[in-house]
Amino acid sequence: MNGKIRLGISSCLLGGKVRYDGGHKLDHFLRDTLGNYVDWVPVCPEVEMGLSVPREAMRLVGTPAYPRLKTIRTGKDYTDRMLKWAKKRLNEIEKEDLCGFVFKSRSPSSGMKAVKVYDESGVPRYKGTGIFAGAFMERFPLLPAEDEGRLNDPVLRENFIERIFVYQRWKDFLKSTGSIAQLITFHTKHKLLILSHSTKHYSILGRLVADAKRYKTDEIRTYYLTYLMEGLRLTATIRKNTNVLQHMMGYFKDRLTADEKQELSEIFEKYHAGFVPLIVPLTLLTHYVRKFDEPYLKGQYYLMPHPAELMLRNHV
Ligand code: SF4
């Protein structure tokens, strides 16, 4: 991997005192743990478009499909100003080489999901997207995006962090030759990771790579990345992971003693039943991958999709 991952983030999550009330929403995991692997690019849409700190609080009003960004007390409408600013800022962000974005949940500007949108009678529906977050996701639909609230869920956290590391490796691939031969290598090393998210996308991507010569280089890269990111957005469940673990075991099953086979099967069962986290069967499998020096498995990012220090697989 070439250097730290660059991620956009809502400024208040890094402790910037940019909120309407002059406060912040510092997220310790993001700043102090994930921050060790990330160069953050902070963005505060409301302040960067010229509003002061403190300022009047805002909310979304109208329908979830066409929300307006308005101040709560005086009803001043900032939608057009925000969209105009966002268009310019997104052009700058495009050059920032980002691998993803962490948005502030529930914000009418920065929230990416389930933001309150008030109808004419003042009744909220939790179906909106913040104005800036919406513009960002429309412009960069394949970039991994999450909000800090959802990242408290261990499964969603692991999923997002896995995706940003895959995206970084994809960028590294594009920066090198980006050739078809390299695409095949990239795909081969990600096969089991993809399988742990979606058998459907595993098949689609496999076929795409096998037929790579039928496409122009730009075309195949676009198709590949689109299906890759679509597949990885689906969470890796215990059932899907168990399928991958058994698939891996198949590579050296014949070389295990009856006792070793029994031990592995018991650990898979414990994982399947939810008694131990994924790291437990994976640690034992990794031991055998090394012992038998299995080249295909040794190259799989599934065994190490992100730094072990983040301990993400101790909780899924
Ligand atoms: S939620 Fe977004 S707009 Fe609001 S303070 Fe944080 S970064 Fe600024």
Residues whose N, C-alpha, C, O or C-beta is under 5 A from the ligand:
A	BS01	SF4	S10 S11 C12 V18 R19 V43 C44 P45 E46 K104 S107 S109 S110
